[in-house]
Structure formats: structure tokens, C-alpha cells
């Protein structure tokens, strides 16, 4: 863990990341050198990791996190070492304790080599059969390791041998990205990541993938492009070619120079559980972004923003996850504002507020997860608190502070100072707050700034729970107003048999985003009659939409009214691995037709990533 000297604090027990069994406060991994071979027949990755560690104090053992690994040998400085695996702790894995040949003093450096392979039970790698891919010809794998501790940052390098192309979250050394290779032939892929990153951002994907670069942006020191399966390339390239480079450039102008050299993204198969994963140099993205109208490209703006918040400035533990996601969502919306105007920025807040309220309501029985700084218990799975709370409550908190100190012209210079101060660090909320007060305490008219900041209800924002924000924030409603007016008309007509007052012209001028606002408002009201829902669908062709965002919102409305659309929703959800879509649809199916929900899930369980599979099974009360 590293901190800017100005805001460094002695490590306190309450700041220790509870999501790790390692002794990272005593000895830190500073570089990882990976040598792997992918065994596609056995669905295993095997090889070794050479870890370079630096002692932070006098220490004679190194404790490392492992989970479902077959460890075959451990050596220290090339000599066999004494080691043992601890008992497995659910959600935490097993501690690998390595006895060092001699005690190290502060600053001493040592190499530990671990020879191992993954196992069939490994949850950080998803293996797909050929039938789960677009061509149906080749298998596929991808990693997802977000619950690993964010506290420790290190560089890494890798050499991976595979018969299918390998992508990793670093700079590709060989072979060139645009080189066409013979599939089925063993090739060694070499990557290097010279920027220190947390271990959960060491990512790998492999399968039948190809690359196409976007046009270079003049005056910028980086390039962008897209990786995807061949059958998806045409749609993916069209969807993102206009916006990606502009979004990176805008984020750079708002914060600091982009550090990673390459911003590529990979459109994964449908089982990927997230909208995107901000792996450095290579965002992993869901295919549900391919809406065919470029309406969902702002998800990429979110992942781009992680290059500053999360990947460069990280949280010191998952209790401070909002420092990653709240800041990232805030910057994402600044990018939207720069590129599409201030009303579009506020429209994103309006949509996000709906998701926030749903997440807060979902934790009504666990109020500690409604807090911006959740109260985790020892050995508790951080995924239990994964929701829109850190994203939306965090972004709204920053918007509130922006307005408190006087608007964007005052807040943007502060944000740049925050980035400059803490880049390459893992920090706590207390350190962020200390810098905030320090920065404004050094500005002209500092007394007025500090007076305003002193009036903020810090305890309620950071530790308060409840079903909404603790203040009433208003947003520019010029884009949302016509959507809400149409929703009100439908609500007023909920008991009418004659709905001829409505027509497809109602939404002719709506963007996809505005259509989502309309559906969100309908979904927040009391359930409609099945006949009204059917008319809504027939007039606006909602169940035929190619946008997963629109389809999800429609199913929320439809399945609240009755089981009429249950079969349609069940057919749709089996190809949607993103948890934003699959979890709520399965929960709604379970309310209307429990047997259909459970049978559908059980028969398609292997399609879902292990994280999503675990959460859906819990939602449905199914034992796998």
C-alpha cells in the first residue's frame, strides 16, 4: 500500500482490508512475473508465479491469498521452502504461508516462486464451451477477480502459451495485436504492465478473437481499439468507433494524462456478469452494449474513467469502494456533459437515482450495506454488498460537494489536484477527506470554503442508511420532463379500456435513454393491468427492442402485472449473463412462476459466471 507523503497515516487495525488473509501490512508484493500454459482439454491454467516482495517491517513469513489452486511447489530465492495451506474460509480462500529462510528487515527484497495450476473449482476463471460462443467452433475463457484485495499495487509481466489468442491487461510485446495467427497452433503471448495495479486487475481472456484499431486522435499519446469474436466485430466496431477515442481524450482533459498507453476493450460472450470490468489497457465489456444505435456507449466512458479512479487511485479496502465507483461515475457523467451537454449529464443522474433507490430498498434488512462506507464483518464476501450504492450515492455525494463549494469551475481544479496527489496510491475515505479540506484551506477565500464544507453532514453521507439520499438534490429535467409527462398520462389511464389517446408517435422523438426514463417511472408506480401492459408493448414495440436496458425495464413492468410475459422473459434471460439483467428478471419470474424460474436457471446454470450463478441461486433459494 502506498500513500502520498502529505496524507500518509500509520496503518490502523480498522483500515486493514478484511477481504484478505495475507500479511500485506508486513510484506508487500511489488512485481509479479507469470509463466502460464492454457490446457484447453482439461480447462486448467498451469505454470508459475514469481513474486517479488518487499518487507515493510521485520518479518519471517509471507502469507499469500489463494483460492481453489493446486499448489505443487514453493521456493524462495530458488531454494525449496517450507509452506502450508490453511483451512479454507468461505469467500476468503486459503492462506498460503511461506516460511522465509531468514527474517527480513524493513526494505529487504525477496523472490518467492509458486508453481501451481487452477482447478475445476476455481471461481476466478470462466470456461465456455464452443456452443456458448458466436461461431460455435472454439472454447473461450476469461477471468474475473474483483473481490481480491485492492490494497496492494504491483507491476506484472507474463508469458502465456495457448493454441488460441491470449489477451491480458497489459501492453502486448508479442505477437503484434493485428497479426493473423493460425488457430490451433501453440503461440507464446508476452505482455508487460509497467504501471502498478491491484491484483484483481491482472486479467486474462482467450478464444477466437480478432482486433481492429480505431483511428488515432491527433496529439494524443495513446491508441484505442476493439477485440471481439469475428462474427461480432462489424457491430462492435460500428457501435464504438465514433466515441471511444473522444471519451478517453475528454477524461484526460478533465483529469491528467492517460497513463496506460493503450485503451482497448474486449466484447465478451454473453455470460460475462458485469457491464464492464476496468482491466488496465483492456476493458472487458458485455455484449449487451451492442444496442445497434450507440445508445449505450457511455458504459465505456465509465470504464475509461476507471483509468484514473480505481486503477490509478484505488481504495485501501472494499469498505471504501465508493472511492473507486463514486468518483468513476462522477467523471463518466462529466464526460457525458462535455460531449452531449449539461442536461445529458443530469439525465444520467436521474436514471441512476432509480437504480440507487432499488438497491437501497433491496438492503432494507441489511442497513449497513446502504451506507457509503459499509460495515463489513470479518471474512465476509464483499460481493454481498455489490450494488448501485457506491456508484450512485458516491457520485451524488461528489455532485453535492461540487455545488457546495461553488460549481464546476471551483471543483474541477480540486479534482485535478486530487488525481495528482494520490495517483499510484490506495487510500481511505479519511485520507480523501483530509486532502479535500487541505486543498480548499489553501485557496483564496479559504474561510468561506471551509465554512461551507463544515456544514456538510459528513456522518450522514458516509455512515447513514435509509431508502434515499440524505439531501434533496435537484437535476436539470429538460430531457426527462416529456418522459415523465407521458408516464403520468399512462398512469391516469390505467383503468381505461380505450387507450386510443396513445400512439407510436408518443416516443418518436425520444432517445433510448429517454425511453428508459419513461419506463423507469412506470415501473416505480403500482402494477398495471395485464391489458394495459399488452397495449404498451404493442404500441411501442418494447418486447421487440434490441436494447437490453429497454427490455429489462419492460419486463419489470410486465412481470409486476402478471405472468403473461413470463415465458418471453425466461427465453430472454438465458442469454443474459450480466447480473444487472439476469438477477432482477429471475427474481420477478420467481414471484410469478417459481417453477419456471428455477427450472430455467437450473437447466442453464453452467452458462452463468460462477459469481452470477452463486447470487442467482441465493435469490431463488436453489441448491446447486
Phi, psi and omega in degrees: 000136178230149180225152171298136184306325182299324189245012180296143177229148173300142179296126179252150181306323182288345178270351181293137179289119182281355182266018178222146175264356186287164174259053187294340176286345180260322183212131190248138168284126181248341175204145177232128177246116186255135173231107188234153167232133179267121177260098185289330180293316182269352184058054180224151169244123183231158179152221181213157174238124176257111185258127172263123184238148178237129181286136176263348180198181176292128187207144179237002175221152172242130179247124184241151176278136171221160175206118177053048176248149173261097183270124186255333183197148174225132177227154178238122183052039176084356181250139180305140184241157171280130181211160177207153175259132178281175177296147179288134175246122184309133179075349181250337182087210181235140177278127173263111181259122182246123177279125180277148182302328177208159180294139177263149173261165180306128179095346178292146182242141182212151177252133174239128178251125179245121176260128191197176168215161171289173178230175180297336183270356185299126185264353183271353179235126176260127180252126180250139173283159181308323182295344179270004180249170184294315183277335183075014186256329189228151175287179186205149173218153172206153181256158175205110190229033190300331184286354173301155183298137176271359191287332188251129177246140177208161171278167174206159173223159183207151170228119185234127179258130183204157175270356176235152182307141182244133175242141176220167187274055180208189178274125183284125179267320177194154345289171180301147183302325185267007179283130178276122185246152178284118179291140182097352180256135181294131179223142174264124180255128186244129180228157176217135175238098184280350178266136180291128182224157175290156187296333181291348177265001170281106190233152178221145170217150180206141180167196178280087183234150176230168186233144172216127183273149173276159178302141178295149176258125185302135176082007181249148188260031183209168178229162179226157178186178183232138170252142175191172173294148185307320184289346181259348190301313184302313180293318182293316182296315180298319185299324192242354187296329184282333193250329193300307182297322178296323180291318177298314181297320179294316177299320179297316180296327182280337189236277182198177181300139176294130192265345196259359172080319182228135167237095174251161169221155183245122172276111185275167171298170190296342184281354180302129191277351185240166174292322177195156173231126194280040180305132185303138180070340188212086174296134169270129185229149180284144175289352176291351175285343182277076184275348180084003180222011180061024183278346185245017183292343181291344172298322177293324175301323177297312182292324174301317182297334176296341178301336176258316186249106185119304182275329178256303171260115182245164175280149181280342174201167182291346173297336182251028183303332181299334177297330173283301192277324178295313178295321180296316179295322177298313180293319176308316183284333171294320177299315178301317179297318179296320186272332187233357178104155183300322178299326179292324176299312182292329177299324177296322176294322180296315178295316181297329181296327177297313179297324178298313181297321178297317180294317179298319178295325180294339180252025182299334178267354177229068187300338179295339177270358172275352186275151177295324172250094183291152180264092179281151173263160179305129176068018179278142181289120179300335179297339179297333182255011181289119183196189178279356184300305181297328179291301191276318177294322178296313181295321178291326176298315180293322175298318178298317178294322176304312181290326181297318184273354175124010175106182187297322183296337176270322188281326183296317175299324175297316180300319178296322177294320177299315179297314181297321184289318191249002177305136181077023182235160169241119192232169176255168177298324179298321179291320176301313183294321179300318179293320179304310181292323180295317181299306183288339175288346180256000181272156170304146183062034185299326182299321180291319178298314182291328176296316180294316179294328179292341180272353177292136177278081186297319182295319181291318179296316188273327187236359181280149176245191182125178189264006176199183177293159182275355174229162180262095179274134177256149181233156174298119186254018184296330178270334183270338186302311179297331178293316181289326177295319177295319178298320179296323177298316178296322180295319180292337182260014188299336181259001185276142172273333179265110181246030182289350176291345180257150178205167178302338179295339181305323187246014185300327182261004180281139166284168177300324179295317178294324177299323177295322178297316177302312182291325177300318181292318176299318182293337180277351181269175177299153183301142178271164174293148178306322180295324179292318178297319179298318178295319177303314180295314183295323182286320188250003177053044186290321182284353176259000183297144175274350181275121178295329179295318179290317181298316179302313183295322178295317181294328176299318179290313185295316184283348172280340183268340182158185187270006188304322183261014184296315181296319178297316179295321180295322178293322182289318191287340182287352175244017181239095181277347180293125187298332177302329182260312188290320183295309180295325180292318176297321179296319179291320175301322181294331178286324184271312182220083185305318181296319178297317180300312184288318179296319179297315181294311183299320182286344180238016186302324183292342178293325188278146174301148182308324179294312179295319181301316180297316184289321178293316178302320178295318179300321185267352183070036183255136175264125179256000000 
